[in-house]
Protein backbone atom coordinates (compact mmCIF):
# COMPACT_ATOMS: atom_id res chain seq x y z
CA UNK A 1 0.00 0.00 0.00
CA UNK A 2 1.44 3.37 -0.97
CA UNK A 3 1.05 6.40 1.22
CA UNK A 4 -1.39 8.57 -0.67
CA UNK A 5 -1.42 12.21 0.33
CA UNK A 6 -4.77 13.88 -0.21
CA UNK A 7 -4.38 16.94 2.00
CA UNK A 8 -2.16 18.56 4.60
CA UNK A 9 -3.55 16.43 7.46
CA UNK A 10 -2.37 13.29 5.62
CA UNK A 11 1.07 14.84 5.07
CA UNK A 12 1.21 15.75 8.74
CA UNK A 13 0.29 12.21 9.84
CA UNK A 14 3.06 10.69 7.69
CA UNK A 15 5.57 13.19 9.02
CA UNK A 16 4.37 12.51 12.56
CA UNK A 17 4.89 8.77 12.07
CA UNK A 18 8.43 9.40 10.88
CA UNK A 19 9.20 11.55 13.93
CA UNK A 20 7.38 9.39 16.50
CA UNK A 21 8.90 6.03 15.51
CA UNK A 22 12.40 5.69 16.89
CA UNK A 23 14.73 2.71 16.90
CA UNK A 24 17.20 2.30 19.73
CA UNK A 25 20.41 1.43 17.93
CA UNK A 26 20.66 -0.67 14.81
CA UNK A 27 18.27 -3.49 14.02
CA UNK A 28 19.71 -6.99 13.98
CA UNK A 29 18.97 -9.11 10.89
CA UNK A 30 16.51 -11.19 12.94
CA UNK A 31 14.69 -8.07 14.15
CA UNK A 32 14.59 -6.69 10.61
CA UNK A 33 13.17 -9.95 9.25
CA UNK A 34 10.53 -9.93 12.02
CA UNK A 35 9.46 -6.40 11.05
CA UNK A 36 9.22 -7.41 7.39
CA UNK A 37 6.73 -10.13 8.38
CA UNK A 38 4.33 -7.58 9.92
CA UNK A 39 1.44 -7.24 7.48
CA UNK A 40 -2.24 -6.37 7.36
CA UNK A 41 -4.46 -9.30 8.36
CA UNK A 42 -6.58 -10.92 5.66
CA UNK A 43 -9.65 -9.48 7.39
CA UNK A 44 -8.18 -5.97 7.10
CA UNK A 45 -7.25 -6.51 3.43
CA UNK A 46 -10.80 -7.65 2.69
CA UNK A 47 -12.21 -4.62 4.53
CA UNK A 48 -9.88 -2.26 2.62
CA UNK A 49 -10.90 -3.80 -0.70
CA UNK A 50 -14.58 -3.38 0.17
CA UNK A 51 -14.01 0.24 1.22
CA UNK A 52 -12.01 0.95 -1.96
CA UNK A 53 -14.84 -0.47 -4.06
CA UNK A 54 -17.35 1.75 -2.25
CA UNK A 55 -15.02 4.74 -2.65
CA UNK A 56 -14.84 4.17 -6.43
CA UNK A 57 -18.63 4.06 -6.49
CA UNK A 58 -18.75 7.26 -4.42
CA UNK A 59 -20.89 5.72 -1.68
CA UNK A 60 -18.67 5.93 1.42
CA UNK A 61 -20.28 7.00 4.66
CA UNK A 62 -18.34 9.39 6.91
CA UNK A 63 -17.45 6.48 9.24
CA UNK A 64 -16.20 4.39 6.30
CA UNK A 65 -14.10 7.32 5.07
CA UNK A 66 -12.57 7.57 8.54
CA UNK A 67 -11.88 3.81 8.55
CA UNK A 68 -10.21 4.06 5.14
CA UNK A 69 -8.06 6.96 6.35
CA UNK A 70 -7.01 4.94 9.41
CA UNK A 71 -6.01 1.99 7.22
CA UNK A 72 -4.01 4.37 5.05
CA UNK A 73 -2.19 5.87 8.04
CA UNK A 74 -1.39 2.43 9.41
CA UNK A 75 -0.15 1.44 5.94
CA UNK A 76 2.21 4.43 5.96
CA UNK A 77 3.55 3.37 9.36
CA UNK A 78 4.11 -0.16 8.02
CA UNK A 79 5.99 1.28 5.05
CA UNK A 80 8.28 3.24 7.37
CA UNK A 81 8.95 0.15 9.50
CA UNK A 82 9.58 -2.00 6.42
CA UNK A 83 11.91 0.62 4.96
CA UNK A 84 13.94 0.73 8.17
CA UNK A 85 14.05 -3.08 8.23
CA UNK A 86 15.18 -3.35 4.60
CA UNK A 87 17.94 -0.82 5.20
CA UNK A 88 19.24 -3.02 8.05
CA UNK A 89 19.59 -6.05 5.79
CA UNK A 90 22.19 -6.67 3.11
CA UNK A 91 21.16 -7.41 -0.48
CA UNK A 92 21.86 -11.11 0.10
CA UNK A 93 19.72 -11.15 3.26
CA UNK A 94 16.91 -9.40 1.36
CA UNK A 95 17.21 -11.99 -1.40
CA UNK A 96 16.89 -14.81 1.13
CA UNK A 97 13.98 -13.05 2.83
CA UNK A 98 12.15 -12.83 -0.52
CA UNK A 99 12.82 -16.53 -1.11
CA UNK A 100 11.57 -17.39 2.39
CA UNK A 101 8.41 -15.33 1.90
CA UNK A 102 7.71 -17.03 -1.45
CA UNK A 103 8.23 -20.50 0.06
CA UNK A 104 11.14 -21.30 -2.25
CA UNK A 105 13.78 -21.38 0.51
CA UNK A 106 13.58 -24.60 2.49
CA UNK A 107 16.71 -24.20 4.61
CA UNK A 108 19.21 -21.43 5.12
CA UNK A 109 22.47 -22.04 3.23
CA UNK A 110 25.70 -22.05 5.18
CA UNK A 111 27.74 -18.88 4.71
CA UNK A 112 30.90 -19.44 2.69
CA UNK A 113 33.98 -20.09 4.79
CA UNK A 114 36.47 -17.28 4.75
CA UNK A 115 39.94 -18.39 3.75
CA UNK A 116 42.59 -17.68 6.37
CA UNK A 117 44.51 -14.55 5.61
CA UNK A 118 48.26 -14.92 5.60
CA UNK A 119 50.64 -12.01 5.77
CA UNK A 120 51.91 -10.95 2.36
CA UNK A 121 55.55 -11.64 1.65
CA UNK A 122 56.91 -10.55 -1.71
CA UNK A 123 58.75 -13.12 -3.78
CA UNK A 124 62.07 -11.67 -4.89
CA UNK A 125 62.93 -11.92 -8.57
CA UNK A 126 66.60 -12.48 -9.36
CA UNK A 127 68.21 -9.33 -10.71
CA UNK A 128 65.33 -7.03 -9.74
CA UNK A 129 65.54 -4.82 -6.67
CA UNK A 130 62.43 -4.81 -4.52
CA UNK A 131 60.90 -1.39 -4.39
CA UNK A 132 57.66 -0.21 -2.85
CA UNK A 133 56.21 0.25 -6.34
CA UNK A 134 57.09 -3.30 -7.42
CA UNK A 135 55.68 -4.78 -4.22
CA UNK A 136 52.39 -2.87 -4.52
CA UNK A 137 52.04 -3.81 -8.20
CA UNK A 138 52.48 -7.50 -7.39
CA UNK A 139 49.60 -7.43 -4.92
Order of alpha helices (4+ residues) and beta strands (2+ residues): alpha-alpha-alpha-alpha-alpha-alpha
